[in-house]
Amino acid sequence: MKFFLFLALSLTWLFANDMVHKFAPSSDCKACHTQIYNEFAGSMHANATPQKDPIHASVWNKHPQNLKQERYECGKCHTPTADNLNDMKTKGKKALPLADNPTHQAGISCAYCHRIQSIELHEKTNTNIITKDEKNYFGTLKDHIQSPYHEITTDGNSHMQNGNVCIGCHSHKMNKHKLNVCSTNIDNEMDGANCVSCHMPKVDGSVSTLNERKQHTFHGFAGSHFHSDMLTKYVGISLLRQIDNFIVNIDNSTSHALLLHPLRVAVLKVSVTRDDKITKLKNETFVRVIGHNGKPAMPWAATTTLKDTMIKANEKRSVKYNFKITKGDKIDVVLGWFLVNPKAVKKLGLENEKVATEFKEFKKESFTF
């Protein structure tokens, strides 16, 4: 009887460990990959949890699963190294993100991304397939040295090589009403665009202390929160002067919309300086609002897109201003955004959060006539 009990317990242990991956903490990477680790530590990948991201927390606080103290379904992408991730993804289970659990607070860790073996494409959301080999990390450098701490595989992983390693989480998210809440690619098809080349460009500094190199791939992840200056070259601003008015052109050369999350609001601010007097023209906003029954709604409750004026992929948006330019005028054009729609700040209880209320200037151009 004891033998069968031991066998049952052993099988249970093996099954559980087959289902739950273990990941080395990102802090282990710091000794050799110091600059990369410091970049990562300040990124949204490292701070993706409700306890570290006040905007995400404000939405999670209103989520039905949180109100019922059930499971953290968001954990699939926000806390993918959690030791109870399977319960977080399983209906009927109780599994919430805990502040004192290191595996819950690791965010999208170094080991997690570098162990993505393949990606399963699904209608609702994609799934990352993680290698079971805890010491085997995927990379891109062909001329790497052999690390004394882990294996490095650079062949046979097309997702790491072509930059589409990001689409496991960043491709799309469809809710139960079949509304694509947040998407980089509406048709769920990779278009050849390289997420890494834009959001993780090459910067000065060595890859590691063991392999001296002049440059490495930036691991601060340029985006709407941080390091957006790295992305300005992909969005052009020009001005066309006409007889009684002028037009500001915004040329989005990226393969996705200017901003993706439905909470975001892009704003175009234009002012004219004439004889030391500044005239501020009406702001132009670009937004995608999701909702239900004609009113804005949370992502899990939304059934349709109520309004979509966001600048689309590869779109050149023209904004006309009925203002006659004269010789000597200086036109200042600023394109930026709010991470949270000002109309939703109070509802989400974010009035005192700078990250949610400040205007983030993305790109500025001046034109003198």
ZAMARGU-4260 file (C-alpha; in steps of 0.2 Angstrom, whole numbers, plus 5000, padded with zeros to 4 digits):
<rodrens>
0) 5000/5000/5000 | 5014/5012/5004 | 5022/5008/4988 | 5007/5013/4978 | 5005/5029/4988
5) 5023/5033/4985 | 5020/5029/4966 | 5005/5040/4966 | 5014/5055/4974 | 5029/5053/4963
10) 5018/5053/4947 | 5008/5068/4954 | 5025/5077/4957 | 5031/5073/4939 | 5015/5079/4931
15) 5015/5095/4941 | 5033/5098/4936 | 5030/5094/4918 | 5016/5107/4918 | 5025/5121/4928
20) 5041/5128/4921 | 5054/5134/4933 | 5064/5150/4928 | 5080/5157/4934 | 5077/5174/4942
25) 5083/5189/4931 | 5094/5195/4945 | 5105/5180/4941 | 5109/5188/4924 | 5116/5204/4931
30) 5134/5198/4935 | 5137/5195/4916 | 5124/5205/4907 | 5125/5221/4918 | 5120/5234/4905
35) 5106/5223/4898 | 5100/5219/4915 | 5099/5237/4920 | 5089/5241/4905 | 5077/5227/4908
40) 5075/5232/4926 | 5067/5248/4921 | 5056/5242/4908 | 5038/5237/4907 | 5043/5219/4905
45) 5051/5219/4922 | 5036/5229/4929 | 5021/5221/4921 | 5013/5215/4937 | 4998/5224/4946
50) 5009/5228/4961 | 5022/5237/4950 | 5011/5245/4936 | 4997/5256/4943 | 4988/5257/4926
55) 4987/5238/4925 | 4982/5237/4943 | 4968/5250/4941 | 4960/5239/4927 | 4963/5223/4937
60) 4955/5230/4952 | 4939/5231/4943 | 4940/5214/4934 | 4926/5202/4939 | 4939/5188/4943
65) 4948/5200/4955 | 4932/5206/4963 | 4927/5188/4966 | 4945/5183/4972 | 4946/5170/4959
70) 4960/5169/4946 | 4972/5181/4937 | 4969/5176/4919 | 4981/5191/4914 | 4995/5180/4921
75) 4998/5171/4905 | 5007/5187/4899 | 5009/5198/4914 | 5016/5185/4926 | 5021/5170/4915
80) 5034/5164/4927 | 5022/5162/4941 | 5023/5145/4950 | 5004/5143/4950 | 5002/5149/4932
85) 4992/5134/4927 | 4979/5138/4940 | 4979/5156/4934 | 4974/5150/4917 | 4961/5137/4923
90) 4943/5141/4925 | 4937/5136/4943 | 4954/5138/4951 | 4959/5151/4963 | 4975/5159/4959
95) 4979/5178/4962 | 4996/5187/4960 | 5004/5189/4977 | 5016/5203/4981 | 5027/5192/4992
100) 5029/5178/4979 | 5045/5181/4968 | 5039/5170/4954 | 5023/5182/4953 | 5033/5198/4953
105) 5047/5193/4940 | 5037/5200/4926 | 5041/5195/4909 | 5058/5189/4914 | 5075/5186/4905
110) 5074/5167/4906 | 5056/5167/4900 | 5059/5176/4884 | 5075/5167/4880 | 5066/5150/4883
115) 5052/5153/4870 | 5054/5138/4859 | 5039/5142/4847 | 5023/5151/4846 | 5006/5143/4844
120) 4994/5154/4834 | 4976/5155/4841 | 4960/5165/4837 | 4958/5172/4855 | 4977/5174/4859
125) 4993/5166/4855 | 5003/5154/4866 | 5021/5154/4869 | 5029/5136/4870 | 5043/5136/4882
130) 5058/5124/4881 | 5058/5112/4896 | 5077/5113/4896 | 5080/5126/4910 | 5098/5129/4905
135) 5095/5131/4886 | 5092/5149/4881 | 5089/5155/4863 | 5098/5169/4856 | 5103/5178/4840
140) 5122/5180/4840 | 5130/5168/4829 | 5148/5171/4835 | 5144/5169/4854 | 5155/5161/4866
145) 5150/5146/4877 | 5143/5152/4893 | 5148/5143/4909 | 5131/5146/4916 | 5119/5141/4902
150) 5118/5134/4884 | 5115/5146/4870 | 5105/5140/4854 | 5106/5152/4839 | 5099/5139/4826
155) 5082/5132/4823 | 5072/5145/4832 | 5065/5156/4818 | 5055/5167/4830 | 5070/5173/4839
160) 5079/5176/4823 | 5066/5185/4814 | 5060/5196/4828 | 5043/5188/4830 | 5047/5181/4847
165) 5035/5195/4853 | 5019/5189/4845 | 5015/5176/4858 | 5009/5190/4869 | 5009/5206/4858
170) 4999/5200/4843 | 4981/5201/4848 | 4969/5199/4863 | 4951/5194/4859 | 4938/5194/4873
175) 4923/5182/4875 | 4913/5193/4864 | 4925/5191/4850 | 4931/5208/4850 | 4949/5211/4847
180) 4953/5222/4861 | 4972/5225/4858 | 4980/5220/4842 | 4996/5223/4832 | 4990/5212/4817
185) 4971/5211/4815 | 4972/5196/4804 | 4983/5186/4815 | 4996/5185/4801 | 5014/5190/4803
190) 5018/5203/4789 | 5037/5201/4790 | 5039/5216/4801 | 5052/5214/4814 | 5047/5219/4832
195) 5064/5218/4838 | 5073/5229/4825 | 5061/5244/4830 | 5058/5241/4849 | 5075/5233/4853
200) 5088/5243/4842 | 5106/5241/4843 | 5115/5252/4856 | 5132/5255/4863 | 5139/5243/4876
205) 5144/5225/4877 | 5133/5210/4877 | 5141/5203/4893 | 5157/5204/4903 | 5163/5188/4896
210) 5161/5193/4878 | 5166/5210/4874 | 5157/5218/4860 | 5154/5236/4854 | 5135/5235/4854
215) 5121/5225/4860 | 5102/5224/4858 | 5093/5236/4869 | 5083/5227/4882 | 5073/5243/4889
220) 5060/5239/4876 | 5056/5256/4868 | 5037/5259/4868 | 5024/5271/4874 | 5029/5271/4892
225) 5048/5272/4890 | 5062/5277/4877 | 5049/5282/4864 | 5062/5294/4857 | 5070/5278/4849
230) 5054/5276/4838 | 5053/5294/4832 | 5061/5290/4815 | 5046/5279/4811 | 5034/5293/4812
235) 5036/5309/4801 | 5028/5326/4803 | 5027/5338/4789 | 5018/5354/4785 | 5009/5360/4769
240) 5006/5379/4768 | 4990/5384/4757 | 4983/5401/4753 | 4971/5402/4768 | 4975/5387/4779
245) 4989/5374/4782 | 4989/5355/4783 | 5000/5345/4796 | 5004/5328/4789 | 5008/5313/4801
250) 5016/5299/4792 | 5016/5282/4802 | 5027/5270/4793 | 5025/5256/4806 | 5016/5240/4802
255) 5004/5244/4816 | 4993/5258/4823 | 5002/5272/4831 | 4995/5267/4848 | 4988/5250/4852
260) 4980/5249/4869 | 4962/5256/4869 | 4966/5266/4885 | 4979/5277/4875 | 4975/5294/4867
265) 4987/5302/4855 | 4986/5321/4854 | 4992/5333/4840 | 4996/5350/4847 | 4999/5365/4836
270) 5004/5383/4840 | 5008/5398/4830 | 5020/5411/4835 | 5018/5428/4827 | 5027/5444/4833
275) 5031/5436/4850 | 5012/5431/4852 | 5008/5413/4854 | 4991/5406/4847 | 4987/5389/4852
280) 4976/5380/4839 | 4963/5367/4844 | 4971/5350/4848 | 4967/5335/4837 | 4965/5318/4846
285) 4967/5301/4839 | 4959/5287/4849 | 4951/5270/4849 | 4936/5268/4861 | 4928/5251/4864
290) 4912/5249/4873 | 4895/5241/4875 | 4877/5248/4871 | 4884/5264/4865 | 4895/5268/4880
295) 4913/5265/4884 | 4916/5248/4893 | 4931/5238/4901 | 4940/5226/4889 | 4931/5211/4896
300) 4914/5219/4894 | 4916/5228/4877 | 4907/5221/4862 | 4911/5233/4849 | 4922/5248/4844
305) 4913/5264/4847 | 4925/5276/4839 | 4942/5273/4830 | 4952/5288/4824 | 4969/5281/4829
310) 4982/5283/4815 | 4983/5266/4806 | 4998/5256/4800 | 5007/5264/4785 | 4994/5278/4786
315) 4998/5296/4781 | 4985/5307/4791 | 4982/5325/4786 | 4975/5337/4798 | 4969/5354/4791
320) 4970/5370/4801 | 4960/5385/4795 | 4973/5398/4800 | 4982/5409/4787 | 5001/5409/4788
325) 5010/5425/4785 | 5029/5428/4783 | 5038/5427/4799 | 5026/5414/4807 | 5033/5400/4817
330) 5023/5384/4818 | 5027/5372/4832 | 5019/5354/4830 | 5020/5342/4844 | 5014/5324/4843
335) 5012/5314/4860 | 5000/5304/4870 | 4991/5300/4887 | 4994/5283/4893 | 4976/5284/4900
340) 4962/5293/4891 | 4959/5308/4902 | 4940/5304/4902 | 4944/5287/4911 | 4957/5293/4924
345) 4944/5297/4937 | 4934/5281/4934 | 4950/5271/4936 | 4955/5280/4952 | 4971/5286/4944
350) 4970/5305/4947 | 4986/5305/4958 | 4996/5294/4947 | 5008/5304/4936 | 5011/5290/4924
355) 4992/5290/4920 | 4989/5309/4919 | 5005/5317/4911 | 5006/5321/4893 | 5021/5312/4885
360) 5029/5322/4871 | 5034/5310/4857 | 5040/5321/4843 | 5041/5339/4840 | 5044/5349/4823
365) 5045/5368/4820 | 5042/5377/4804 | 5047/5395/4800 | 5040/5405/4785
</rodrens>
